[in-house]
Amino acid sequence: MKKTLVPFLFAFIAVNMFGQAPASKTNNANNKLPVAEMVVNKAFKPVKKIPLDGESMLIYDYDGALFSFDLETETINWTVKPSDANTEMCGNKVTLQDGVVYVPFINGEIFAVDNQSGEFFWKSRLGNITDQIILKDQAPTISNGKLFIIAQNQNGSSNLYALNIKDGSLAWNYKLDTPNNDIQTLVFNNKIFTQSGSTVYSFEADTGKVLSQKSFEEAMTGKPVTDGENVFIANEKNVLFALNPNNLDIVWEFKLDESQYNTKERILCHDKKIYLAAQGPQFSSIYAVDSKTGTQLWKTDFKDDNIEYILKESENIWGYTRKKKLFELDLNNGEIAFDAKLTTLPVSNIEFPDNDDNLLYYYCDAGLIQFDLKEKDENVYYMRTSLKDNVYTAYLKIIR
């Protein structure tokens, strides 16, 4: 009896979540995991390439629901939510590939959804209802038929999971050293790069084999990025490292101002240059660094404010600060090309429509804001019917 109790409970959990026990629940990769960390999946129909609904935007609301919003008619096309009714947090991003939307939920569920209809291709859950796994600040990374994502476990550990995008089943996993890993992975040259505490890893994407790992003095909390030659990652303090992707040897180090730190996801590469934003008690800064040599090209300071978000759009950098300042910087010299004081605080990324250079979108606690750059005017394009006391993050993606 003791030998069959755990498999029986696991099968019952799978039936309770998705209606029937999936055929993939006993694959070899899952057999190496405790029940609380296994992947349960159910495929509804084969994944295939879907035409894009070019009139719509995906809105991952801060209450944990994902919906498709028609920008022409200003109506909701479809909505998907996690299975747990009390999962009221976004905390993640979505990935769109070949018309399929891959969305992770904070409770450990991941769905593959048709961008036009909202119909499911498959559903997966990492862990189970009782011992929930947490997905936080993740954007699914997809390469060569696999989806890569990092989950935090309640037992004080974390896992890097590779799922098969055809049905959401587990391809392989790797248990990382520390429980707090909330930065998305980097796929480069069929390798996966990620960090766990003060250690940086590279894995073979197909098999999960560890190719290299390197330990540092401080925790590595920056998102890994690449210029096509090296991999760049920042620590929790004020150092940016360039690493050789073949063995993770340090190519160069760049030190930010002593009082600045917390780069996290505020980093990007373009045209052999790295742009990163760091926060600090008196001021925050955006740096431009030569990716070959680690030489600083320029630096722009924001006094008495902290930069919350940056992105590259056209040939400039856009972003906003904690004190509601929207800004645009010239990529060549870091000079401010545009700024505006907002009345609403963004809690999402910024999206630019293809058909109008004078508009951008962001999400705030009231809903979707359409900002007119010419008039510096905020228009509530979609208003939420209810508000939450604690707003974490939201995410937008124009379907294109």
GIQUIQUI-V319734 format. One record per backbone hydrogen bond with DSSP energy under -0.5 kcal/mol. NH is the residue of the N-H (numbers start at 1). CO is the residue of the C=O. E is the energy in kcal/mol with one decimal. If there is no record, write none. Layout:
((NH CO E) (NH CO E))
//
This chain:
((4 1 -0.7) (5 1 -1.0) (6 2 -0.5) (8 4 -1.7) (9 5 -2.5) (10 6 -2.5) (11 7 -2.3) (12 8 -2.2) (13 9 -2.3) (14 10 -2.1) (15 11 -2.2) (16 12 -2.5) (17 13 -1.9) (18 14 -2.3) (19 15 -2.0) (25 22 -1.4) (26 23 -0.6) (27 24 -1.6) (31 27 -1.9) (32 28 -0.6) (32 29 -0.9) (33 30 -2.1) (37 34 -2.0) (38 34 -0.6) (38 35 -1.1) (40 38 -0.5) (40 125 -2.6) (41 39 -0.5) (42 123 -2.7) (44 121 -3.1) (45 121 -1.5) (47 166 -0.6) (50 98 -2.6) (54 52 -1.5) (56 53 -1.8) (57 69 -2.5) (58 397 -3.4) (59 57 -0.5) (59 67 -3.0) (60 58 -0.5) (60 395 -3.3) (61 59 -1.1) (61 65 -2.4) (64 61 -1.9) (66 80 -2.6) (67 59 -2.3) (68 78 -2.2) (69 57 -3.2) (69 67 -0.5) (70 68 -0.5) (70 75 -3.2) (71 55 -2.5) (71 69 -0.6) (72 55 -0.6) (74 70 -1.8) (75 70 -0.6) (77 68 -3.2) (78 68 -0.7) (80 66 -2.9) (87 84 -1.5) (88 86 -1.4) (89 87 -0.5) (90 62 -0.7) (93 138 -3.0) (95 102 -2.1) (97 95 -0.5) (97 100 -2.4) (100 97 -2.1) (101 113 -3.3) (102 95 -3.1) (102 100 -0.5) (103 101 -0.6) (103 111 -2.4) (104 93 -0.7) (105 109 -3.2) (106 89 -0.6) (108 105 -2.0) (110 124 -2.7) (111 103 -2.4) (112 122 -2.4) (113 101 -2.8) (113 111 -0.5) (114 119 -2.9) (115 99 -2.1) (118 114 -2.4) (121 112 -3.2) (122 112 -1.1) (123 42 -2.3) (124 110 -2.5) (125 40 -2.7) (126 108 -2.7) (127 38 -3.3) (127 125 -0.6) (128 131 -0.9) (132 130 -0.9) (133 126 -0.7) (134 152 -3.5) (135 106 -1.3) (136 134 -0.6) (137 91 -4.0) (141 148 -2.1) (143 146 -2.3) (146 143 -1.4) (147 163 -2.8) (148 141 -3.3) (149 161 -2.0) (151 159 -2.5) (152 134 -3.0) (153 157 -3.0) (154 132 -0.6) (156 153 -1.4) (158 176 -0.6) (159 151 -2.4) (160 174 -2.8) (161 149 -3.1) (161 159 -0.7) (162 172 -2.7) (163 147 -2.9) (164 169 -3.0) (165 145 -1.9) (165 163 -0.5) (167 164 -1.1) (168 164 -3.0) (171 162 -3.3) (172 162 -1.5) (174 160 -1.9) (176 158 -2.5) (176 174 -0.6) (181 179 -1.0) (186 193 -2.1) (188 186 -0.5) (188 191 -2.4) (191 188 -0.9) (192 203 -2.2) (193 186 -2.9) (194 201 -1.6) (196 199 -2.9) (199 196 -1.9) (200 214 -2.7) (201 194 -3.2) (202 212 -2.3) (203 192 -2.3) (204 209 -2.7) (205 190 -2.1) (205 203 -0.6) (208 204 -3.0) (211 202 -2.8) (212 202 -1.4) (214 200 -2.3) (216 198 -2.4) (220 197 -3.2) (221 219 -0.8) (221 234 -0.6) (222 234 -2.3) (223 264 -2.8) (224 184 -0.5) (225 232 -2.1) (227 230 -1.2) (231 243 -2.5) (232 225 -3.2) (233 241 -2.0) (235 239 -2.4) (236 219 -2.6) (240 254 -3.0) (241 233 -2.8) (242 252 -2.5) (243 231 -3.6) (243 241 -0.5) (244 249 -2.9) (245 229 -0.6) (247 244 -0.6) (248 244 -3.0) (251 242 -3.5) (252 242 -1.0) (254 240 -2.6) (256 238 -3.1) (256 254 -0.5) (260 257 -2.1) (261 279 -2.4) (262 236 -1.0) (266 263 -2.5) (267 265 -2.0) (268 275 -2.2) (270 273 -2.5) (273 270 -0.9) (274 289 -3.0) (275 268 -3.0) (276 287 -1.8) (277 266 -2.5) (278 285 -2.4) (279 261 -2.8) (281 259 -0.6) (284 302 -2.1) (285 278 -1.9) (286 300 -2.3) (287 276 -3.1) (288 298 -2.4) (289 274 -2.8) (290 295 -2.9) (291 272 -2.2) (294 290 -2.6) (297 288 -3.6) (298 288 -1.1) (300 286 -2.4) (302 284 -3.4) (303 301 -0.5) (304 282 -3.0) (305 302 -0.9) (308 320 -2.2) (309 320 -1.4) (311 318 -2.1) (313 311 -0.5) (313 316 -2.6) (316 313 -2.1) (317 329 -2.3) (318 311 -2.8) (319 327 -1.8) (320 309 -1.3) (321 325 -1.4) (322 306 -2.8) (324 321 -1.5) (326 324 -0.6) (326 340 -2.8) (327 319 -2.5) (328 338 -2.5) (329 317 -3.2) (330 335 -2.7) (331 315 -1.0) (334 330 -2.7) (337 328 -2.8) (337 335 -0.5) (338 328 -1.4) (340 326 -2.1) (342 324 -3.3) (342 340 -0.6) (346 344 -0.6) (347 363 -3.0) (348 363 -0.6) (351 361 -2.3) (356 353 -0.5) (359 356 -1.1) (360 371 -1.4) (361 351 -2.9) (362 369 -1.8) (364 367 -2.6) (367 364 -0.7) (368 382 -2.0) (369 362 -3.3) (370 379 -3.2) (371 360 -3.1) (371 369 -0.6) (372 370 -0.5) (372 377 -2.9) (373 358 -3.2) (373 371 -0.8) (374 358 -0.5) (376 372 -1.7) (377 372 -1.3) (379 370 -2.4) (379 377 -0.5) (381 368 -2.1) (381 379 -1.1) (382 368 -1.5) (384 366 -2.8) (391 389 -0.7) (392 390 -0.6) (394 347 -2.2) (395 60 -1.8) (397 58 -2.0) (399 56 -2.2) (400 398 -0.6))
//
